[in-house]
Amino acid sequence: MKEYFKAERVSENVWWVGAIDWNVRNFHGYETSRGTSYNAFLIIDEKITLVDTAKACFVDELLARIASVIDPSKIDIIVSNHSEPDHSGALPALIAATQPEKVVASVAGVKTLRAYFGEDLAIDAVKTGDTLSLGKGTLSFVDTKMLHWPDSMVSYYDRDKVLFSQDALGMHLASSELWADQIDPSILDYEARKYFANILNFQAPKVISLLDSLPGLGLDISIIAPDHGPLWRKDLETIIGIYRNAAEQKPKRKALVAYSTMWGATARCANALADGLRSQGVSVVVTDLYVSHRSAIMTEVSDAGIIAFGAPTMNNQMYPAMADVLTYIKGLKPKNKIGFAFGAYGWSGEGAKHIAAELDAMGVQQPIEVRQVKYMPTSEDLEAFFNCGVELAKALG
């Protein structure tokens, strides 16, 4: 039985033919609580062109949407802007179904796709400045290496002024609405910031370089069409601004206090610390690691000026949930942070010291020494944690 899906028009000559993944909740360690989309685009020109595909399991949906516009066998060119399997998994099936004249990817993309699908994959390399004439319009390419894979590139269709930005300027958000201007702005802001924090933060300087280079490329952009989330036809500066602000990593007067607790001691210390921070006008987010996913915590880390992590010692180590979160955050390379390590212990007390070592490895300034309590905090201990919050706020300025 054939699938029944319809394409949606993006512009006069471009159609959205992607897939909506309503149910995905884990994206290589990132919690996608609102699902995602795998956007693919069909350009109707003298050379009919497909830009990107989707996960392999959505191939029937892609083919059905394409078939609602044209016979898939009429596709002449397939462009792979990004070879990660959520965008290329359906590529072999699409090639088999369409028998295109040409398949193109970046130089690194050719290598990656052949590693995934076999060295005999017929695919041509393109680089920054290369163009493909589609007849009445032209497709041009710009390498965006490490945004967020070595193979990443963006494509631009001049006839309709559409920038196919692959994973850049996107977000994980499944929606029945195609356009960003149809969606609650607060949802767009949060999901874009979350996406940047968890996918692109480690390459923040490259994002700034890309955004700075856009005016010099001479591209007259009317539509931004990323590979995940909604498309932008109005207020393009909104999504560009969200990305630029995130990439600049300028800390707000905000603190994240994240902790694990075994018998409640570390939680009590965390709350006293947070109260001290609040007393100095610092906006505070307090969370137990068993309540918040690591990707939600990283989203809060991204714009916090202060990041405080607390955990008990367990088997001479920091608590496992804390080790998980700090390993994840370290790989995303947050900058411009003031940190604080704290915790509770019964007899050995290594846990908070290990937290401090991880913060040090991230280059996080720690103006206050590690503070721990034995078994349960006394009133004096809680007062000391309150005062630590005051001192951290002063250090933030």
N, C-alpha and C positions, 0 to 999 in steps of 0.2 A: 504493500500500500504506500503510495506516495505521500510525502508530507505536504501540508498546505500552508504556505506562508507567503506574505506579500512584501515586496520592496517598498521603501518610502523615498520620495523624491527629496534630494538635498538641494539641488540647483537645476538649472535648465537641462544640463547634460550629465548630472551625477546622481546616482541612486545609492541609498543605504541598503545593503544586502547582507547585513551581519546577523548575529545571534544574540539573544538575551539569556543569560544564565541566572535565573532567579534564585537558585538554590545553593550556589557555591558559597561556602563559608570559610574556607581555608585556601589561601593563595601563597604558597611556599612560606608559611609561618605568619602570614598577615591575615587577620580576621576580616573577612569581607562581609560584614553584617548586613549590608544592603544588596548583596549579590554583585554582578558585574555584567558588562556587555563586551562582545568581541566584534568590533565594528569592521566591516569590510565594505568596499565601495566599488560600484560599477560605473565606468565612464563610457557614455555612448558618443562615440566619435567615428571617424572613418576606420580607425583601428580601435575596436572595442577592448577596453582594458579593465581588469580587476585589480584593485589595490588591496592587498592583504586578504587573509582567509580567517580561520578560527580554529578552535580545538577540534581534533579529529571527530569527536562524538557529535559535533554540530554540522557535519558535512551535508546531511540531507536538508537541514534547514537553509543553509547557504544556497544550495542548488535550487531549492524551491523558490527562494526569493529572487534569485537570478532569472529563473524561468518565468517569473511573473512579468519580466520586462523583455527578455530576449531568449532565444534558444541558447543554452550554455555553450553549445558547440561553436557558436559564432564569436566567442572570446578569442582575441588575437594575442593579447599580452597579459601576463600576470606579473605584478610587482609585489615583492616581499620587502616591506620596509623594516621588518623585525622578525628574526628567525626563532624566537622563543615559541615553544609548542602551542601556547594559547593563540598564536597568530599564524603559525605555519603547520599545525598538526593536520589540517585538512588539505594541505597543498598537494600531496601526491594524488589524492582522490580527485581534486579539481583538475590537475594536469591530465589525469586519465580520462576524465569526463569531457574536457574541453579541447584537448590537443592543441594548445596555443602555439603560435609561431615563435614566441619568445617568452622566457621567464627571466626576470632581472632582480638582482639584489646588490647590496654593497659588496666590496671585495671580501670583507670579513663574513658577510652574510652568505656568500657562495660557499665558503669553507664550512661554515656552521651547518648550512642546509645539507651539504653533501655528507657531513659527519652524521647527521640525523637520518638521512634517507638514502644514502648510498653514493659512491663516487661517480656513478654513471648518470646522476641527475643532470639533465641538460639545463644549464642556467648561465646567464651572462652577468658580468660584474659592471656596475656603474659607480661613479664617484662624483664628488662635488663639482658642479659645473656641467656635467653631462646632461643631455636632453634627449627625449624621444618625441618625434613628431607623431601625433595621433591623427593628423589630417588637418582639421580646422584649429585644433589646439595643440599645445606642447606640454609635455610633462618634464619637469626639471627636478634634479636631485641634489640634496645637501647631506653630507655625512654628519652624523651627530654621535660620534663614537662615545661609548660609555654612558649614553642616556637612553636606556640604562645598561645596554649590553655593547660589546665591541662592534657588533654588526649594525647597530641602529642607524637609520637614516630617515629623513623626511622627504616627501614628494610634493610638488606644487603644480597644479593644473591651471594654466594661465587663462584659458577661455572662460572659466567660471570663477576664477580667483579663489580656488580652494586649496588650503594647506592641509595635506594629510600628515599629521604630526606624530604618528605612531604612538608610543607610550607617553611622550611629552605632552603636557597641557591636558592630560586626562585625569580620570579618577575611577575607582571601582564603585559603580552605581548602576544597578538594574532599574530601568524605568520604562514605562509605556510611552513616555514623552521623549521625542528625539532631540529636542532643542533645550539648551540650558535656560532660556528665557521662559520656559514652561514649568520650571521646577523651583521650589522654595529656595531663595538665595542662601538661607542659613545652612541648608543641607549641602548645597554646592560648595560653600566655603569650608565646611567641616570636612567633607569627603575629599576635596582637593588638597587641603592641608594634610590630612591623614595619608593620602596617597604619596604626596611629596616626602613626608617624613619617613615613610616606611619603604619607599622604592628608590627615591632619588637623592635623599639627603646626603649620602656619602659622596655624591658627585655635584654638590652644590656649586662649586666654582665653575664647573663646565656649564651648568644651567645658566649662570649669569653671563658667561661668554656667549652662549647661544642667543640669549635674549638681546644682548648688546649688538650682536652681529646682524640681527634681522633687518634693521633699516638699510644696512649696506648691501644686502642681497638684492634690493630693488624689487621685492615681491609685493604686489598690490593685493593684500589679503582681505577678502570679504567674509570667508568662512574658515573656521578652524575645526578640522575633523580628526579628533584623536581616535586611537584604537580602543579605548575604554571610556565609557561614560557618555554624557550628552555632547552634542555638537554646539558650536558657538556661531551665531549669525548677527548678534547684537552685542554691544559693549565688550568687544574682544579684549579691551584693556583690563577687564575684571579678572579673567583667568590668568592673563599675563602678569597682572599685579600680584595675585595670590602666589604664583610661582616665584616671582622676584622677591617678595617679602620673605617667603620661606627660605629661599636660597641665601639671602643676606644674613640670616640667622642672628638678627638683632634681638637681644633678650628683652622681654617685657618685665615689668615689675610684678613678677609672678613666680610662685614657688610650687614645685611638685614635691609632695611628701609621700613616698611609696614604701610600703613595708610588707614583710611577712611576719606572722606571729604564731607562736606555738601555744602558749598559755595566757596570752593577753598582755604580757609585760611590754613588748615592743610596740604594740598598738597604743598603750597609754603614753609611752614616750613620744610617739609620733603625734598624738593629739596635743600634747603640751607644747611640742615644737611648733606645730601649726598655729597654736594660739599666740605664741610669741611673735611669729611672723605677721599674723593678722593685726596684732597690736601696733605694728609699724606701717600699716596701710598696704601691705603686700597681699595681692590676690593669691589664694592658696587652693590647691587641689590635693586632697588626701585620699589615698586609695590603698586597699589591701590587694596584694598581687593575686590572690585567689578570686577576687571579684572582677578585676580588670585584665583584659588580654594584653600581652606584651605590645601589640601594635597600637592599642589605645593609649598605653603608657608612653610609647615613643611619640605619639602625637602631642601629648602634653609636654614632654621633654623639649620638643622642637622650639617652642617659643618661651619657655620658662628661663628666667635668669638664675634661679636657684633650683637645684635638684638634690633632694635629700633621700637617701635610701637606708632603710633599717631592717635588720633581720636577726633572729636568734642564731646561736651556734648549734650545729647539729653534726655529730660525729667529727668534731674538730674542723668543720668546714662551715661556710655560710649556708644558710637554708637553701635547698635546691631550687625553689621558685625564684629566689633572688639571683642565683647563678645563671639561670635561664634568661632572665630579663636583661641582666647586665651584659651577657655575651651578645645578645641581640642588639642592644643599644650601641655597644662598642663598635660593631661592624658598620653602623650607620654614621659614625663620626660626627656627633654633635659638637658644636663650637660655642665659645663665649658663655661658659657656664661656671657658676660657683656651686661647689658640692659639699655635702656633709654625710658622713657615715656614722651610723649608730646601731645599737642593738641591745640584746639581753643574753645572758648565759647563766649556766649553772655551775660549771667547774673549769672549763678551759678558756673560752672567750676569744677564739680566733675569727669568728664570723664577721664582725664589723671591721676588723683589720683587713680581711680579704676584700670586703666591699671598698674600703679606702684604697686598696691597691689597684682595684679595677678602675676606680675613678681617676686615679693618678695615671694609669695607662691610657686613659682617654684624653689626658691633658686638661682635666677639670681642676680648677683652683679649689683648695680646701683650706680656708682661713681659720677654721676651728678644728682642733684635734678630735680624733675619734672619741665618742662617748658611749659607754656601755653601763648597764646595771646588772647586778647579780640577783637572779631569781625575779624579784618584783621591785619596781621603783618605789622609793620612799617619797614623802612629800618634798623633801629637800632635792631629791633627784628630779622630780617633775618641775620644780622651780628652776633647776639648772637647765633643763631642756627648754623651758619657756625663754630663759635668758639666751640660750643658743639661737633661738629664733630671732630674738632682737638683734643679736650680733650679726647674724647672717644678713638680715635686712639692711643693717648699716653698711656691711661690706658691699652689698649690691648698689648702694647709693640712692 
